[in-house]
Structure formats: structure tokens, C-alpha cells
């Protein structure tokens, strides 16, 4: 379906019948949040159940008015992700939705042919997985292990594709939309040659997606076993981080007790001093690979219009690439120094 046809069918005025009456073919939203999570969403995200569908319709109307050719899914459940990620601020939710599509159309190396089967080698390597148990705040823990990547096997963009699909799968859950996620990144064994693949241009793109181009709440980033080279990596990352996100980075070194203050041992695998058994990547891999048809359907609704140019794009083209190239020249000495 095209974005234009969606908006032609979904732009009722304030006095129009309800969205469900106008669009019987559109999936009807059914809230799956527990009473406790409804309360949490109200307190933390300013989500009022009695106004929820009104808010969704308001965002839908804004998309149809300002971006009629965006080519986005306009289902209630999909738009709710963006409202929750921006605490039901309509303007910020709209910009996040535009950024989400802008990211997808400006980085074809990552977003072309994006489906679980296409990144199976990354999944099998164990580069990224999700721990089987949530933390006490109800947040999934995404475990990233750069040492599992062999650069000669495939480019770094394949790793980014795997992380992106992992986040897409997680954000399907309303519980995750409210609670957010935690990242655990194990930098054990990361060498200078491997770090050199993650230059400012890639860093800016990835952080741009996570901060401004994807509807997920990252509540903490725990770094463990970081080598000296990580000082150089973080020097590349930090200029692109918002202060709020930067303050959610926790560097633990080899101190498992420090890690356990943020993530309890009861949900951690033995590799990180936990009591949840050996780290098993197979369950998450099977879940993601079994979602192939779901992704093909969901992404088919995200049409990339040929003649659409949304304003305020997240990535601004050649100027940014030149700036990143200049930054890379300045950062390389830092990498070598730290190493």
C-alpha cells in the first residue's frame, strides 16, 4: 500500500466518526499492558488510556497533512510506538517517525533486503543476542559481543543489520515500549584493527538511529571488559551522544561486582558472574528467524516513495560525510595512542 492512499483513507476531521468506523479493514488496537504497566505508562510517558486512540489519530492526521507521501504504516499499534518513545508529544513523535523512515532510505547497505535469514551468519556468531530473562524493571537485556565478529567474513554493516532487527523484534512488545531495554556490551578482545571499522561516519549513523530514528527507550548501556582502545572508541562516539544518553553509559572494566549493581546476577549467564546458566544464543536466534514472514509483511508497508523529500532529515548528505571524514583523521591518532 502507498503512503498517499493510506492518508487519503485516514484523515478524518475532528468531528468525524471514529477511526475504526471509517476503516474497518485497519487492525483494531487491543491493549496488552498489565494494570501496573498502564499505571507506569501514565506516570512516565503521559499515556492516558482514555485518550490513547485520540492521540494516535492526532499523529495520523499530522502525518497525512505534513507527509502524505511518507509511505508509513498508520496502524494504531505502530504509531503508538512513536508516541510512547516521545512521551506523547505529537511534534516529537512525528519527527521520530520521519527520522525512522529517513534512516531507512539513506543507508541502503543496512536496510536493503533486511530480514532475519539475511543476517543468519551474524546471529550464529553470537555477536548479538537477548538474555532470556528481563531485569527487575521489566527490561530486556541486549548482549553485544564485538569479539565474535571476524571482519574478513562480512562488513560491519551486517552487525548493524542484526542489531536493528533485534530491536525491531523487541519493540513489537508493548511491555518493552513502556519499560525500555538495557544494553550489555562485552568488549573483551577488541583490537585496534577491529575498532578501526567503527569510524565517526558509522558511529554517527548508528547513534543517530538509536537516539533519534528508532522508537525504543535505551535505559542503560553497560560496558564490560573494555580494553584501553575503548577510550578511543568512546572518543569517537561521545560527540554524537546527547547528555541524557551519555549519562546512561556505565564502564565496568573487569569488575563483575560493578556490573551486578546494574544487572542482577540472577538474570546473567555464568560468563558474567551470573547464576542463569551458560549464555545460550540459540533461543533468541530461533525466535528471530521464525519471525521472517512477520518482518516481510511489516516492512512491506514501509514504502519508500520515489519523489519524497521530507524536511529536517536526520542525515544531511555530503557535508556530514565530509565532516565525519575530517573527524576520522583527527580520531585515528587517539586510537593508536590508546592502543
N, C-alpha and C positions, 0 to 999 in steps of 0.2 A: 504494500500500500504506500502511496506517496504522502509526504507531509502536507501537501496542498489539499489533497482530498480529505485527509483527516480533519484539517481545520475548517474546510467547507462544511463538514458534517458536525463539528463540535464547537461552535462558537455561539451559544445561546446568550441572549441578553439577560440582565439581572432579573427580569420578571418572567423569564421563560420557565417551562416545566423542568423538572429535574433532569439531570444528565441521563439517568437510567431510563427515563421515559422517552427521551429523544433518541437514545442509542441502545436499543435492546440487544444489539449484537456485541456491545462492549462488555467485557467481563465485569461482573458486579463485585465490588470490593467487599471482602469479609475480613474483619479484624481478627488476627490470630494472637494478639498480645494478651498476656495474663493480666489480671487486675492490678498486680504490683507493677507491671511494666507500663500499663496505661497511666498509673499514677506517676511513675518515673518520667514518662514522656511528657506529661502535663507540666511537671516541675522543672525538668531540664531542657525540654525542647519547645515549650509553649504550645504543645499539641492539645487541643481541646476536642474530645471525641464528638461533641455535639456540633462542632464547626468544621470537622475534618473534610467532609466532602465539599463543603462550600469553599474551603481553602484550595482544594485540588482543582475545583472548577475555575477559581480565580487565576491559578497558574496556567491552566489550559487556555483560558481566554487570552492571557498575556502572550503565550507562545503563538497563538493563531493571529493575534493582532500585530506583534512585532517581528515574528519569524515564521511567516506562513509557509516557507519552503525549507524549514529546518530538517524535515524528514525524520521526526522523532515519534516514538511510541507515545500515545497520550492516555494510556490506561491509568486508572486511579492508582493502582498499586505501584506502577512505575514512577509516576510523578511524586508520589508520597516519599520516595527515597530522597529526592532532592529537597523537598520541604523539610524533612527531618534533619537532613545534613546541614541545613542553614536555619534551623530553629524557627521555621515557618515565616521567615522573612521573604516575601514574594520576590522582591527585586534580586536578592542574593541567590535565591533558589533558581530563578530564571537564568542568571548569569552562569551559575554552576552547570545548568543543563546545556547552555550554549557552549561552554568550555568543554564539556564532556564530548560533544559532537566535533568540536574543533580539533581536539586532541586526536580523535579517531581518523579524521581526514587529512591531518598534516603529518602523520608518521606512518606511512604505508608499510614500512619494514616490520612494524609491530602489529598493525591492525588488519593487514590483508590476510585472508584465509585463516582468521582467528577462530580456532576450535580446539578442543582438548586433544583429539587424535594428532593434530599437527605439532603438538609440543610434548608428545609422549616420551621422547628421549630425555627431556629436561625433568619430567616427572619421575622417570625411572632412576635418574641420577641422584634424586633426593635433594636437589637444590632448594626446593620449596615444598613445604607440607603444612598441614594444620594439625596441631595436637588434638587428640581425641576428646579431651575434657576442657570445658570452659573454666575460667578463673572464678574466684568468689563473686566478682562483679558481673558475671554472666557473659564475659567477653571471650571470644575465640582467640587462641594464640597462634599466629602465623610464624612458622620457623623457617628461616632462610639460612642456608649454609653455602656461602660462596666457594668454599674449598672443594665442593662436589662438582664444580664446573671445570671442564677442560676446554680452554679457548680454541684449541685446534679442532674440536669436534663440531662446534657451531658458534655463531656470533653471540655477543652479549644480549642482543635484542630478543633472542629466543628465551632467555631467562626472564626478561621483562614481560614477554607474552605470557609466560607461565604464571608470574605473579599477578598479572592483570586478570587472567581467567579465574585464578583462585579468589581474588577479591569479588569478581562478578558473581561467583557461586555463593560466597558468603553473604553478600548483600541482598540476596534473594530472601533471606530470613528477616522478618520484622524484628525479631529479638536482637539481631546484630545491628539493624538500623538504629535501634534505640541505645543499645549498650556500647557499640563500637567494637574495635579489635585492639589487640596488643601484638606487637612485633617482637620476636626474639631472633636476633641476627648473630650467628656464630662466625667470627672472622678468623678462626684458627687456620693457620697455614696459608693465609692470603699473601701472595708475593708481590713484589714490585711490578713484574710483568703482567700479572692479573689485574692489579689496581690500575694500570695504565689504560685499560679498556674503558674505565669509568671516568671519562674526562668531563669537563664542565658542560659540554653540549648535551651529553646523555644525562648528566646529573640534573640539569635544568629541565629537561623534558620529563624525567621521571618524577621529580619533586613537583613540577607544575601539575602533573596528573594527580598525584596524591593529595596535594593541598587544594587545588582549585579546579580539578577536572574530573573528580570521581566522588560519588555521594556516599562516602564512608567516613566514620569518625575514628581517627587513629589516636588512641588514648595514651599509648606509651610505646617507645622504641627502646628495647633493651639490647645493648651491645655487649657481647661477651667474647673473651679470648682475643681481643683486638691487639694486633701487633703494633710496633712502632709506626709502621707505614700508615696506620689508620689516622694518625694525626694529619697526614697529607690528604687522605680521602675526605676527612671531615672538613678540612680547609676548603676543599672544592665544593662540598655540599652546603656549608653554613651560609654563604652569601644568599642562597636561594630560599632559605628557611624563614618562615615567619617566626616571630619571637615566641608565640604560643607553642608552636610545634618544636622549636629548638629546645624549649624548657622541658619537653617531654622525652628528650634523649637521656638515657642513663648508661654510662660507661662503667662496666663492672670489672674489666680486666679478667683475671683468672679467679676472682673472688666469688665462689658459689654462694657463700652466705649473703653477699650483697645482692646477688640475683634473687635469692629466695625471699628477700624483703619485698620484692616487687611481684614475683611469681612464686606461689607456694609450692614446695617440693611435691605435694600430693598429686599435682597435675603434670609435673615434669618427668621426662624419661630419665633413666639411670645415667645417661651421658651427661646430664646437667645436675647430678646430685639428687634426683627426684626418686619417688617411690612408685611411679606409674609404669614400671617395666621398661624394656628396651624400646628405643624410638622405632616405631613401625610406620613406614610411609605407604604401605600397600592399601590400607583402608581409604585414605584420602584419594589416592590415585584412582582406585576403583570407582569411588563416588563421582569424581570429576569426569572420568572417561565415560561413565554411564549417563552423563548429562549432555552428551553430544547433540542429540536431537533438540533438547531444550535450547541450547545455545544457537543452533542453526535457526530455530524459529524466532527467538528473541532478537538476534542480530539482523534477521531479515526485515524486521520492522524499522531498523535504523537505516533508512535510505540516505545515500549520500547524493544530494542534488548536484547536478552539473553546473548550474549557474547561480549557486547561492554563495554569498559572501557576508556572513554575519559580522557585525561590528564588534569592537572590543575583543578581538581574537586573543587567545592565550599566547599563541606563538606568532611572532610578528615578522618571521621570514629572515631575509638575508642579513639585516642589521644585527639580529640576535645571534645568528651563526657567526658573524664576524667578531662580535663581542666575546662569544664563547671561545673562538679560536685564539683571540688575544689573551683571554684568561688562562687557557690551557698552556700557552707559552710561559705565562707567569707562574703557573702552579707546578709545572714539571720539576723545577729546581727544588721545590718544597718536598715533593715526593721522594726525590733522590736523597735529600738531606735527612728526611725522617727514616728512610730505609737504612 
